[in-house]
Amino acid sequence: MGMQSTALVTGTRGGIGSAIVRRLKHDGYSVCGIDLPGLPDRQEDWPLELDLLDFAKDLQKREKTLRLVREWLGERTLDVLVNNAAYQFVSKEHPLPVEEFDKSYGVNVLAPYYLIAGLAPNLTPRTASVVNIGSIHNHLTKPGFLVYAHTKAALASITRGLALDYGDRFRVNCIEPGAVNTAMLSDGFRGNDEEKKHNLESYNPQNRIATPEEIAELVLLISSSKVQFLHGSCIDISGALSCRLHDPI
């Protein structure tokens, strides 16, 4: 009997992150999860409390976190790395605060990059799968989402660049969801959530928005040994919303 497959997921208490953890554990993975300190109901096998902004900007905290992950792995290698955690700042008031650019870029871009680069020696050679959770905002955005959109575009660029730089050592792909039924989506509406959410659902070609479980299923599929040629791809999972000319919400 071989060793249990391993996965590391960031942002595990969010709607998408918790669904990814549940799906991976259901498929037999041992899961290490990273999220902010003080959050209840952690379901990972090895939960780590960490602000990813600190991970991105503080070398000592970064090295300590990588050391803790390696301690969890022991003699095992890491089969799946999912960069899911994200910070979203919404505002149409310019100039935007520089600290919001700093925090958004740190959490959404630098942290995923340093996790991939830092754990590259621990990823299972040739078969490991890195999945970055991007966004439809890489291509199409809305008023007020400038900071969030530019970080998701940067994450897509990192996906492509690292796929080339690491070549056949492991795979790197990106999922770009449209609207997903999470707390982050509701927070983005800023008031009168239910009416705006209903309008968004009705505007989607399928007359609904995605569930976190659907994103988790795609993560598992991408990480499957059956699609090893999928590498450096940014995959749209917007329910055909990205085929429309505009989103009136």
N, C-alpha and C positions, 0 to 999 in steps of 0.2 A: 504494500500500500504506500503510495507516494505522499509527499508532504502536502498539507492543506494549502490551497491557493491563497494569496494575500492581496489586499487592496488598501490603499490610503485614500481617504476622501476628505476634502475640506468643506467647511460650511455645513456640517452634518445636522444641525438643528433646524435649518431652513426647510421649506417644503420639498424642494428638489433634492437637497442633500440627504434628508432623512429617507426619502423614497429610494435613493440610490443605495444607501446602506442596507435597507431592508431587502432589496432585490439581490444584492451581492451576497448577503448572509444566507438568503434562501437558496442561492446557488452553491453554497458551501464555502464561501470565502471567509477568511479571518480578516476583520476590518479594523484598521486604525483610523480614528477620526480626529480632525482638528477643528475646533470652534472656540468662540470667545469664552472667557472664564465665567463661572457662575450660572451656566445654563443647565436646567434640569433635564431629566429623562433622556440621558445619553444612552444610546443602544449599541454603540460600537464595542468591540472586544477590547480595544486599547484607546480610550479617549484621552486626548491631549488638550489642555486649555491654553489657548494662545491667541493673541491679537496679531493677525497676519500683517498689519502695518508695522508692528515691532519686528516681526520676522524679516520683513523686506528691508528695513532700515538699520537694524541693530545686528552687527556681525556676531556678537557673543550669543545673543538669543537665537540667531539663526543656527549657529553651530551646535548649541545645546539641543535645539529641537531635532536637528538631523541626527544627533547622537541618540536621543530617546527613540526615534523611529528605528534606528539600527539595532538598538537593544531589544525592541519588540520583535524585529525580524529574526534576530539570532543568526542561525545558520541558513535561514531561508533567504530567497530573493523576493523582490516586490514585483508582482504580476500586473497590477493595475494601479494607476495613479490618476485620480479624478480631481482636477482643479475646479471646484464648484463655487467656493465662497466668493461673494461679490459685495461691493458697497455701491449704493446708488444715491446720487445727489441730484435733485431736480430743482431747477430755478431758471427763470427767464430774465432775471435781473442782472445786467452786466455793468461793470466788470464782475466776473465771478470771483469769489474768494480763493486766493491762491492755496489756502490750506485744504480746500475741497478738491482741487486738482491733485494736490500732494497725496491726500488720503486715498482718493479714487485710483490713482495710478499705482500707489503702493500695494493696495489690496488686490486690485483687478489685473495688474500686469506684472509688477516686480515679484510679488509673492509666488505666483505660478511659475515664473521663469526660474527663480532661485530654488524652488522645490524640485523642478525637473533637473536642473543642472546639478544641484546638490546630491540628489538621489540617483543620478545616472549610473554610478558604479554599482548600485544595489538593484537596479532593474534587471529582470530576467533577460538574459541575452537573447536577442532576435524575436522573442515572442511577447515581451512586455508591451502593454498598451497604456499610453498616456492620453487622457481625454480631457480637453479643456471645455468648460461650459461657457460658450460665448453668448451671442444674442443676435436677433434680427437687426438690432441697432447698429451692427457692423455695416449694414447696407442701407437701411431705411430707419429714419428716426423721427422724433416729434419735438415740438417746441419745449424747451426746458431741459432736454436730455443731452445737451452738448457734452458734458463731462463724461457721463456714462457711455455715450456712443463712441467717443474717441478712445476710451480704454478698451472697449470690446473690439474695435478695429485693430488696436495694437495687439490684442491677444490673438486675433486671427493671423496677424503678420508673424508673431512669435511661433505659432503653430507651423506655418509654412517654413520659416527659417530653420527651426530646430529639426524638422523632418529632413531637411537637406544636410544639416550639419552632423546629425547623428546617424544618418543613412540607414544601414541595416542592423544597427545595434538594438533599437526598439522603435515602436511606431508612435507617432504623435498625430492626433486628430482633434477636431473641434466640432462641437454641436452648437448650432445657432437657433435656439427656440424663438418662436413668437411669444404670444401671451400664454402664460402658464398660471394656473390657479394657485397662487402662493400669497403669503402675507406681503412680500415685496411688491407684487403687482398692486395690491390694494393700497399700500402706502403711497405708490406713485400717483394715485388719483387725488389724494389730498382732499377728502371731504365728499359727501354724497356718493360713497363708494358703490352702493348696490345699483343705483340707476346707471352710473357710468360703466360699471362692470357688465350689466345686462346689455347696454348698447354695444360694447365691444364684442360680446359673445354673438350678438345678432349680426354684426358686421362681418364676422369671419365666414368664409365660404361654407364651413361645416356647421355653422350656427352654434359654435361652442369654442371654448379655449382648451388648451392642452391640460392634461393632468400630470402631476409630477411623476406618476408611475410610468407614463409613456416615455418620458425623458430617461428614466432609469432603465427601461427596456432597451432603449437605443444604446445607452452606455454599455450594457451587457453584450449586445450584438456586436458593437464596434470592437469590443475587447475579445471577441470569440476568435478561436484559431481558424475558423472557417473563412474569415475575411482578412487574411494577412496582407493582401495587396493594398488594403485601404490605408493610406499613409499620406500625411500632409493635407488632408481634406478638411474643408469647413462645410458641414452638412446642415442644410436648411431643414428645420422641422417647425414650420410656421403654419401648417394646415392650409397652405396656398394663400395666406394673407399677403405674402411678399409678391404675389402675382397682381395685386391690385395697385392702381395708380396712387391712391391716397387712403389714409385712415382718418376719418373725421373726428375721432374721439379726442 
